[in-house]
Amino acid sequence: MTDNQNPRLGAVDWILSSVLAGFAFIVFLCGLADYAYPGQSAQLLSALQGLEPLPEAKYPLFACVNGLLFPAGSQLLAPICGAVGVFVLYHLARAFLSVRVIGEYVEKDARFIVRLGAAVSAAVFAFTPAVRLASTHLDPAVFDTVWAMLSFALLFVSSKLPRKAAWTVPVLVGVLSGLGVGDTILFL
């Protein structure tokens, strides 16, 4: 019986990824800057709070999402995106490792190796200095990375859908990628 056929084993992965994301969120929240971090972060924060206009349309998708979630302008989007990135990366790493490891080892060992590899990759991602820094002050880099990871992760959903509905996933990924082009070169 594979992981996909056993709902209890799938629940272990959801719980583990949620715990990792929750821990990362708490760490990012504890380190959240209570000031406008100098540079681009300060410029974005003052523009989102309506204190100054942006000279040109920078990061329209990022500004729109932050404005919808935090109308007064806040830095809280950064730790949320960091935690979502940890969650999504766990599942992406698990999917890739499952393809490579399952069948190479005894099934029980393979599941442990896959989970361990996915957890380590998510933890390393969370505590890499660049991600930690971007997740503790208003920075579009972590938002763009998470948007790209979510767009890519949706492709895995199409394998679980019935054939009649599966065509909608590539269309949705295309729309998300198209929206992401305005913010970052990750989608080019």
Salt bridges, closest charged atoms under 4 A:
ASP3 OD2 - ARG94 NH2 2.45
ASP3 OD1 - ARG111 NE 3.84
ASP13 OD2 - ARG94 NE 2.56
ASP13 OD1 - ARG115 NE 2.78
GLU56 OE2 - LYS58 NZ 3.88
GLU104 OE2 - ARG100 NH1 3.47
GLU107 OE2 - ARG111 NH1 3.14
ASP139 OD2 - HIS137 NE2 3.79
